Amino acid sequence: MSKTFRAWKIDQPLLLPPLVQDFVAKDHLARFVVSLVTEQLDLIEIAAAYSGMKGQPPFDPRMMTALLLYAYCRGIYSSRRIAQACRERVDFMSIIALDPPDFRTISGFRKRHLKALAGLFVQVLKLCEKAGLVKLGHVALDGTKIKANASKHKAMSYERMEKRAAELEAEVAKWLSSAEAADAEEDKLYGRDKTGEEMPDWVADKKRRAEAIRAAKAELEAEAKAVAEAKAKEEAAAEEKRQAEGRKKPGRKAAPPSGEPDPKAQKNFTDPESRIMKSKDGFVQAFNAQAAVDAEAQIIVAQAVTQDANDKHQLVPMTDAIETNLGRKPGQLSADSGYCSDANLEALETRGIDGYIAPGRAKDAAAGTDEAAADAPPSGDCPAASPEPARAPTRVEAMREKIKAGGHSSPYRLRKQLPEPVFGQIKQARGFRQFLLRGVEKVRAEWGIVCTAHNLLKLAQGRTLSATRSMALEARPAIA
């Protein structure tokens, strides 16, 4: 007797059409995202962009928003791959209701409403807070380098720019000179309809490239001048403060900052706003993505993107962003040594935040000697000098002692335990290792959507955990 198998009804039509919601389970993430978008999120800014009755009706903004957020939660970022998933995956079909938009529609919707989509970060963050996933007892801050949509090989140093621009312009000028001296024989080369004076495509490209190099060179010069002016202003303020306190800066007077760019300073031609940054994979063309992570459930409570490879100037803006997003300050904040400076520690003290910032390697605070002491006569020729009063420790030294005294139980350890897993989930689990858009403003909005998707997943997991706990409590037998 042969084995009986379940009938394979591949050609049998359905008697009753199913609901698209039945394509996935009731506790599926796709249903959660649709429910969140339609019932919790305010999309008035997106909906208000549509007016008039001309043309075909556009796709519902709620559906398109849910589709993008769900795609980012599943690690799908390309508009073509999202459109493909809408045709092939039942979880995506349950969102679009079997009416798939093409990739141009998806890409156009994202570009048109990029700022509004990034603004959903705060709305989702407040929902996480309402669900009890954000406590702000401790927040850890860190940054990660994410590749820009540009190759580092499309960059050129300031020193090379002048030489290469001159080479290109000389080559174009040489061809133009030859074209002017051409005779009637060029009719055979160019054809009867043309005069023979038209420039070929490669000449136009070289001219455009030379113009781009000149423009990039001018940008580097403007940036160097702005940095020099800011540094001179900072030095003047510091000198004024020292004079008010009756102190003098030890050592020789530093030379004024130069307004000329560093010969090795580079500018990228694909995405001029990206920068060469050092990462664990070597030097990459990238942006510096920042995230402040709450200790309760690894919720991102503040996010930003900067062009600075160094994190030192990001601590204060990120700390203030937490208060802007949630209306209150964190009790504690930890970060690695890239954020440590006397000014940053002072800012945390001013804001009443208990900081745990890695101080980095110890430096000899007593290094250097007073120049006047070097020129003074031996001690036998003058009265004995009175001992100098004990110097108060700097904030960085005090932080080093604070962390050392805390030992293994210090919250300092959380500086890596909180942000690193979040970056791992975003970059490894969901595959976001390179920005799709170009320009720092667009990249900031794209990072905002990525962080929103991360918080959405945490909110969904928190909902599932809460439901599981409730079921366990209901199933527990009553105690007599």
Secondary structure, DSSP 8 states (H G I E B T S, - for coil): ---------SS---SS---GGGGS-TT-HHHHHHHHHHHT---HHHHTT-----SS----HHHHHHHHHHHHHTT---HHHHHHHHHH-HHHHHHHTT----HHHHHHHHHHTHHHHHTHHHHHHHHHHHTT----SEEEEEEEEEE-SS-GGGEEEHHHHHHHHHHHHHHHHHHHHHHHT--TTHHHHH-TTS-S----HHHHHHHHHHHHHHHHHHHHHHHHHHHHHHHHHHHHHHHHHHHHTT----SS-------S--TT-EEESS-TT-EEEEETTEEEEEEEEEEEEETTT--EEEEEEES-S--GGGHHHHHHHHHHHHSS--SEEEE-GGG--HHHHHHHHHTT-EEEE---S---TT-S--HHHHHS--GGGS------------HHHHHHHHHHHHGGGSGGGHHHHTHHHHHHIIIIIS---B-SS-SHHHHHHHHHHHHHHHHHHHHHHHHHHHHHHHHHHHHS----
